[in-house]
Amino acid sequence: MGRNSENPLWTYVHRYDVRTSSTRNELADYLDICCYTANRNISGVFAEIFDGEVYKYYSEGEWKISLSEKSVEIINPTTRKTQYKVQACTQEEVNKVLESAKIAQKNWAKIPLWKRAELLHKVDVILKENNHPIVECLVKEVAKPAKDAVTEVVRSGDLVSYCAEEGVRVLAEGSFLTSDSFPGNERSKFCMVSKIPLGVVLAIPPFNYPVNLAVSKIAPALIAGNALVLKPPTRGAVAALHMVHCFHMAGFPKGFISCITGKGSEIGDFLTMHPAVRDVIANELWDDYNRR
């Protein structure tokens, strides 16, 4: 793939990275590789997340097409043209995802802590091995400089492994209380305090770090035994979908992690107020999210 003005990635570097000619050339060469690898991976490891026109959403261990038959367009900030399309999920589909996650979480909580950590370490490896398509998405969706996009993906993998290690350390520990800490008891028994999962956790990351600030919510929730439902921002959704597929390839059982796409103005209230959701982790103001 040659370097030319029709390549939006090269256009981005040419416009915005004007420090030195050698820097532009180096980044452009890298982006050419990214484009080639990303196109190859669409028909390879990431083939099942895309139906030819619209990216699918992820539920119950499968990539699905919304029954709404509608999609949400993602505009490339550099070209001002539609770059990607994602599914516009309905409230009925959101409800099914959350109820499935609620059921699945009970089984996930029974899986040994070391096994949860092992799966997360696999995600780290897969993310780094398949970083090129995710990097391309970050450049095209949120106009992130290529070097920063690479850093975000690599840091995300590191963060997943860190959460796996720290989760084992923290969650394996308990604490003892003497029984006379409570009214009506004498100091003749010991009470042990341990941490248990909340249930279904909803994660809503912002658009500026759609991968890194997603895994910073996903990994801690999963290592703690929760089921995780991700609602990515519209700008950054495709990068997030690629990232979620890395969890799928790592072998996470169905229902433990889900990713739904759509407009926050249509499914946002329904998501955050659903009775199956025990905790909502978000980075941005609700008004900003609701406008999407």
C-alpha positions in Angstrom: 0.0 0.0 0.0 1.6 3.2 -1.1 1.7 6.5 0.6 -0.8 8.9 -1.0 -3.3 11.7 -0.3 -6.2 9.2 -0.6 -5.0 7.4 2.5 -6.8 9.3 5.4 -4.1 8.1 7.9 -1.4 9.7 5.8 -3.5 12.8 5.4 -3.7 13.0 9.2 0.1 12.8 9.6 0.7 15.2 6.8 -1.6 17.8 8.2 -0.9 17.6 11.9 2.6 16.2 12.5 4.8 18.9 10.9 7.8 18.8 13.3 10.2 17.2 10.9 10.1 15.5 7.5 11.8 12.4 8.9 9.2 12.1 11.6 6.4 12.4 9.0 8.0 9.7 6.9 8.5 7.4 9.8 5.0 7.7 11.0 3.6 7.4 7.5 5.5 4.2 6.9 4.2 2.8 10.1 0.6 3.8 9.2 1.0 2.1 5.8 1.8 -1.1 7.7 -1.2 -0.5 10.0 -3.5 -0.1 7.0 -2.3 -3.2 5.4 -2.4 -5.3 8.6 -5.8 -3.9 9.5 -7.3 -4.7 6.1 -5.8 -8.2 6.4 -7.2 -8.7 9.9 -10.8 -7.7 8.8 -10.8 -11.0 6.9 -8.8 -12.7 9.6 -9.1 -12.7 13.4 -11.6 -9.7 13.4 -13.7 -11.0 10.5 -16.7 -12.0 12.6 -17.2 -8.5 14.2 -18.1 -7.0 10.8 -20.9 -7.9 8.4 -19.5 -5.9 5.4 -21.2 -2.6 6.1 -21.9 -2.3 9.8 -19.9 -3.5 12.9 -21.9 -5.9 15.1 -22.5 -5.8 18.8 -21.4 -8.4 21.3 -23.7 -10.5 23.6 -23.7 -14.0 25.0 -20.4 -14.8 23.4 -21.6 -14.0 19.9 -21.4 -11.1 17.5 -24.9 -10.0 16.5 -26.8 -7.7 14.2 -29.5 -5.5 15.7 -33.1 -6.3 14.9 -33.7 -2.5 14.6 -32.0 -2.7 11.1 -30.6 0.8 11.9 -27.0 1.9 12.4 -25.1 4.8 13.9 -22.6 6.6 11.6 -19.1 7.5 12.9 -17.5 10.5 11.2 -13.8 10.6 10.6 -12.7 14.0 12.1 -10.0 14.3 9.5 -11.9 13.7 6.3 -15.3 14.8 7.7 -16.8 11.7 6.0 -18.5 8.6 7.4 -15.8 6.2 8.3 -17.7 3.4 10.1 -21.1 2.3 11.1 -22.2 0.4 14.3 -25.4 -1.3 15.3 -28.2 0.9 16.8 -29.4 -1.5 19.6 -33.0 -1.3 20.8 -34.1 -1.2 24.4 -35.4 -4.8 24.1 -31.9 -5.9 23.0 -30.3 -4.0 25.9 -32.7 -5.7 28.3 -31.8 -9.1 27.0 -28.1 -8.4 27.3 -28.4 -7.2 30.9 -30.6 -10.1 31.9 -28.2 -12.6 30.3 -25.3 -10.9 32.1 -27.1 -11.2 35.4 -27.5 -14.9 35.0 -24.0 -15.5 33.7 -22.4 -13.5 36.6 -23.4 -16.2 39.1 -21.3 -18.7 37.3 -18.4 -16.3 36.8 -18.2 -15.6 40.5 -17.6 -19.3 41.1 -14.6 -19.5 38.8 -11.4 -19.6 40.8 -9.5 -16.3 41.1 -6.4 -17.7 39.4 -8.4 -18.7 36.4 -9.9 -15.2 36.0 -6.4 -13.8 36.2 -5.1 -16.3 33.6 -7.8 -15.2 31.1 -6.9 -11.6 31.6 -3.2 -12.2 31.0 -4.2 -13.8 27.7 -6.1 -10.6 26.8 -2.9 -8.6 27.3 -1.0 -10.8 24.9 -3.8 -10.8 22.3 -4.3 -7.0 22.5 -0.6 -6.4 21.7 -0.4 -9.0 19.0 -3.3 -7.5 17.2 -2.8 -3.8 17.9 -2.6 -2.5 14.4 -6.3 -2.6 13.5 -7.2 -0.9 16.9 -4.6 1.7 16.2 -6.1 2.5 12.8 -9.5 2.8 14.4 -8.3 5.3 17.0 -6.7 7.4 14.3 -9.8 7.4 12.1 -12.4 7.7 14.8 -11.0 10.2 17.2 -8.1 11.7 15.2 -5.5 10.4 17.7 -1.9 10.7 16.5 -0.6 7.2 15.5 2.2 7.2 18.1 -0.3 8.0 20.9 -2.7 5.4 19.5 0.0 2.7 19.7 0.8 3.8 23.3 -2.9 3.6 24.3 -3.2 0.0 23.1 0.0 -1.2 24.6 -0.8 0.6 27.9 -4.2 -1.0 27.9 -2.6 -4.5 27.6 -0.3 -3.7 30.5 -3.2 -2.4 32.6 -5.2 -5.6 32.0 -2.3 -7.7 33.3 -1.7 -5.3 36.2 -5.4 -5.7 37.3 -5.0 -9.5 37.1 -2.0 -9.5 39.4 -3.3 -6.8 41.8 -6.7 -8.4 41.8 -5.3 -11.8 43.0 -3.3 -10.0 45.7 -6.2 -7.9 47.0 -9.1 -10.3 46.6 -7.2 -13.2 48.1 -6.8 -11.3 51.4 -9.4 -11.2 54.1 -9.6 -9.5 57.5 -10.5 -10.7 60.9 -12.8 -8.9 63.4 -13.3 -9.9 67.0 -16.9 -10.8 67.8 -17.2 -8.1 70.5 -17.1 -5.5 67.7 -20.8 -6.0 67.5 -23.3 -5.3 70.3 -24.4 -8.4 72.3 -21.3 -10.5 71.6 -18.3 -11.4 73.7 -14.8 -11.9 72.5 -15.0 -15.6 72.1 -15.3 -15.9 68.3 -13.6 -14.5 65.3 -15.4 -12.9 62.3 -13.8 -13.0 58.8 -14.5 -10.3 56.2 -14.1 -11.1 52.5 -14.9 -9.3 49.3 -17.7 -10.5 47.1 -18.8 -9.4 43.5 -21.4 -6.7 43.0 -23.1 -8.4 40.1 -23.6 -6.7 36.7 -21.4 -3.6 36.2 -22.0 -1.1 33.4 -19.0 0.7 32.0 -19.3 3.9 30.0 -15.8 5.2 28.9 -15.2 8.6 27.2 -14.3 9.1 23.5 -10.8 10.4 24.1 -9.4 7.1 25.4 -12.0 4.6 24.2 -9.7 1.6 24.7 -7.6 2.5 27.8 -10.4 3.9 29.8 -12.6 1.0 28.9 -10.2 -1.7 30.1 -9.6 0.3 33.2 -13.2 -0.6 34.1 -13.5 -4.0 32.4 -10.4 -5.7 34.0 -11.1 -4.7 37.6 -14.8 -5.7 37.3 -14.0 -9.1 35.7 -11.2 -10.1 38.1 -13.6 -9.3 41.0 -16.1 -11.7 39.6 -18.6 -9.3 38.1 -20.2 -9.5 34.7 -19.3 -6.4 32.6 -21.5 -4.6 30.0 -19.7 -2.0 28.0 -21.4 0.9 26.3 -18.6 2.6 24.3 -18.8 6.2 23.1 -20.0 6.5 19.5 -16.7 8.1 18.6 -14.4 5.3 19.5 -16.9 2.5 19.3 -15.2 0.5 16.6 -11.8 0.5 18.4 -13.7 -0.7 21.5 -15.4 -3.5 19.6 -12.0 -4.7 18.4 -10.8 -4.6 22.0 -13.8 -6.6 23.2 -13.0 -9.2 20.5 -9.6 -9.7 22.2 -11.5 -10.8 25.3 -13.6 -13.1 23.2 -10.5 -14.6 21.6 -9.0 -15.1 25.1 -11.7 -17.5 25.9 -14.0 -15.7 28.2 -17.2 -17.7 28.7 -20.4 -16.2 27.1 -22.3 -13.6 29.0 -19.4 -12.4 31.2 -18.6 -9.5 29.0 -20.9 -7.8 26.5 -20.7 -4.7 24.3 -23.7 -2.8 23.1 -23.7 0.1 20.7 -26.3 2.8 19.9 -27.2 6.4 20.7 -27.0 7.4 24.4 -30.1 9.5 23.9 -32.1 6.4 23.0 -30.7 3.7 25.3 -28.7 5.7 27.9 -31.5 6.1 30.5 -32.7 2.6 30.0 -29.1 1.3 30.6 -28.2 3.2 33.7 -31.6 2.7 35.4 -32.0 -1.0 34.6 -32.6 -3.0 37.8 -30.0 -5.6 36.8 -27.2 -3.0 36.9 -25.5 -2.9 40.3 -22.9 -0.3 39.5 -22.2 2.3 36.8 -18.6 3.4 36.1 -18.3 6.4 33.8 -15.8 9.2 33.2 -18.0 12.0 31.7 -20.9 14.2 32.5 -24.3 12.7 31.9 -25.4 15.6 29.7 -22.5 15.0 27.3 -23.2 11.3 27.2 -27.0 11.8 26.7 -26.4 13.9 23.6 -24.7 11.1 21.7 
